[in-house]
Amino acid sequence: MTIGEVKKALGRRVTFRGAEYILTGCIIRRDSRDGSFFYQAELTDTTTGKSRVIARLEEVYI
């Protein structure tokens, strides 16, 4: 997933490592080593809705 696709997918089902999750947020972080920025996706489990996963945005698919 790219940063441009996040708005469309927010609150919807996405796939991460073969399992379905709900995209609940997108986080921007700065790397302390070189100062570059990177994005992470906040995913919620679809079965219980209680567990959260933080994943690289590039590994999440619509």
LUMKOLMI-747069 format. One line per 8 residues: number of its first residue (from 1); their letters; for each residue z negated, y, x negated of N, C-alpha, C. Coordinates in steps of 0.001 Angstrom, whole numbers. Example, Ala and Ser with C-alpha at 12.3 -4.5 7.8 and 13.67 -1.06 7.14 Angstrom:
2
1) as) -7800 -5690 -13190 -7800 -4500 -12300 -7800 -3300 -13200  -7080 -2250 -12850 -7140 -1060 -13670 -7870 30 -12900
END
This chain:
62
1) mtigevkk) 0 -1158 -846 0 0 0 0 1233 -901  690 2241 -460 700 3515 -1175 -209 4503 -454  -525 5580 -1127 -1403 6586 -528 -769 7200 723  551 7260 770 1241 7797 1937 1132 6920 3174  879 5641 2987 771 4705 4108 -648 4606 4672  -1606 5203 4005 -3008 5073 4421 -3251 5675 5798  -2726 6857 6073 -2954 7504 7375 -2468 6635 8527  -1315 5985 8346 -774 5131 9409 -1605 3868 9610
9) algrrvtf) -2173 3350 8523 -2875 2072 8583 -4371 2210 8850  -4914 3411 8797 -6351 3611 8973 -6803 3119 10346  -7796 2250 10361 -8298 1682 11613 -7510 491 12118  -6543 47 11346 -5697 -1088 11756 -5892 -2271 10824  -5363 -3405 11239 -5480 -4620 10434 -4538 -4574 9237  -5069 -4967 8089 -4294 -5062 6858 -4617 -6399 6203  -3846 -6771 5192 -4044 -8027 4489 -4459 -7763 3055  -5478 -8476 2620 -5946 -8405 1239 -6257 -9823 786
17) rgaeyilt) -5535 -10293 -223 -5712 -11647 -781 -5661 -12729 286  -4717 -12597 1218 -4483 -13621 2225 -5380 -13563 3444  -6330 -12646 3497 -7231 -12526 4643 -7010 -11181 5330  -7330 -11147 6629 -7168 -9916 7389 -8456 -9099 7399  -8287 -7790 7248 -9389 -6834 7274 -8939 -5617 8069  -9876 -4735 8374 -9562 -3457 8994 -9745 -2383 7928  -8737 -1554 7746 -8815 -463 6777 -9686 639 7369  -10846 873 6767 -11786 1857 7307 -11885 3115 6458
25) gciirrds) -11298 3098 5268 -11378 4294 4442 -10567 4181 3175  -10375 5324 2536 -9680 5397 1259 -10507 6293 343  -10730 5825 -871 -11592 6517 -1816 -10762 6938 -3020  -10949 8163 -3482 -10316 8609 -4722 -11407 8705 -5781  -11115 8166 -6953 -12078 8167 -8051 -11397 8646 -9325  -12217 9091 -10266 -11715 9533 -11565 -12232 8568 -12632  -11318 8099 -13471 -11664 7199 -14567 -12386 7988 -15654  -13573 7533 -16032 -14368 8270 -17014 -13784 8173 -18429
33) rdgsffyq) -12965 7161 -18687 -12404 6990 -20021 -11287 7976 -20328  -10336 8111 -19389 -9180 8966 -19680 -8972 10102 -18676  -9813 10190 -17648 -9723 11286 -16691 -8666 11129 -15618  -7979 9990 -15587 -6953 9778 -14569 -7603 9431 -13231  -6859 9635 -12150 -7340 9341 -10804 -6794 8004 -10342  -7567 7309 -9493 -7072 6080 -8865 -7680 5974 -7473  -7035 5201 -6617 -7447 5066 -5223 -7987 3669 -4962  -8957 3606 -4055 -9502 2339 -3614 -9525 2321 -2089
41) aeltdttt) -9392 1125 -1518 -9432 956 -68 -10779 376 330  -11332 883 1420 -12551 312 1994 -12124 -540 3183  -12436 -1815 3119 -12011 -2773 4135 -13224 -3373 4830  -13110 -3590 6146 -14176 -4207 6926 -13703 -5560 7434  -14592 -6532 7364 -14304 -7883 7829 -14010 -7875 9328  -12991 -8608 9750 -12609 -8611 11168 -13462 -9544 12007  -14078 -10562 11404 -14837 -11519 12210 -16219 -10994 12587  -16953 -10449 11629 -18302 -9964 11950 -18382 -8451 12024
49) gksrviar) -17539 -7775 11244 -17571 -6319 11219 -18722 -5755 10409  -19442 -6626 9702 -20617 -6169 8953 -20390 -6104 7458  -19452 -6855 6921 -19254 -6830 5476 -18115 -5881 5108  -18256 -5243 3962 -17263 -4304 3460 -16772 -4772 2104  -15497 -4515 1852 -14868 -4851 582 -14217 -3584 45  -14414 -3318 -1241 -13721 -2214 -1916 -12647 -2858 -2785  -11391 -2479 -2558 -10267 -3110 -3243 -9316 -2076 -3800  -8528 -2475 -4792 -7483 -1602 -5288 -6474 -1387 -4173
57) leevyi) -6047 -161 -3992 -5115 176 -2916 -3804 -588 -3073  -3391 -852 -4296 -2131 -1550 -4550 -2167 -3009 -4110  -3351 -3580 -3901 -3481 -4976 -3513 -3587 -5164 -1993  -3563 -4089 -1232 -3673 -4144 220 -2289 -3980 834  -1984 -4816 1835 -657 -4779 2474 -791 -4579 3976  141 -3833 4523 161 -3558 5967 722 -4767 6699
END
